[in-house]
Amino acid sequence: MAIYPIEAAVLKLSETGLPPAQIACRLGIKAKTVLNIRDRFSVNIKQERKLETKLRSQSKRFGDLLRKAGGHR
């Protein structure tokens, strides 16, 4: 997924702790747009964490199966 410069700017300014209204004013966009961008990327981050956890547990189970089968090491 491509990240646009305005989205990068919103995320960077959000990290500094500025309220959405101030970010919107600085960038010349609506506060609602700032909130939408924040929400969109927070969902992506949550999904990535969920996927990482899932893959980690699958990898662990696979390693356990290999050890039981005697094919590991």
N, C-alpha and C positions, 0 to 999 in steps of 0.2 A: 504494500500500500504506500503510495506516495504521500509525503508530508509537505504541505505547502508552506511558504515562508511566513504567512500570517499565522498559521497554526503553530509553527515553531516559536514565533514571537509570543503568542498567547501562553504557551506552555512555559517558556522561559520566565516571563513576567509573573506567572502564577506561582512559580517556585519561590519568588522573592516575597510572597505573601500579600501582594497587592489585591485589593478587592476588585471584583469583575467590572464595576463601574469605572474605576480609575484606569484599568487596562484598556477598556473600550475607548475611553476618552483619548488616551495616548495613541492608540492605533487608528482611531477614526472609524470604529465599527460599533455595532450595538452591543450592549451588555448581554443580551440574550444569545448573541453569536458566541461570545466568550464562554458562556455557560455551556452551550452546545458542544463547543470544541473540547472543553474540559471533560465533559461527560463522555464524549466519544472516545477519548484517549484513556480515560480511567477504566472504561469497559474493556478496551484492548489489553490493558495491563493486567486486569483481573483474569481475563481469558488466558493470557500467556502464563501466568502463575499456575492456574489450574492445569494447563497442559503440561507444564514442567513437572508438577507433582505427579500427574498421571504417568508420564514417561519414566520418571524416576522409580516409581513403584513397580512398573512393568519390567524395567531393567533389573531390579532387585529380584523379582520373582523368577526371571529368566536365569539369572546367576544361580539362584537356589536350585532350580531344576537341573542345570548343568552339573552342579556339584553332586547332586543326588545320583545323576547318571554316570558320574565318574569322568566326565569329559572336560573338566576344568583343571587348569594348572598343568 
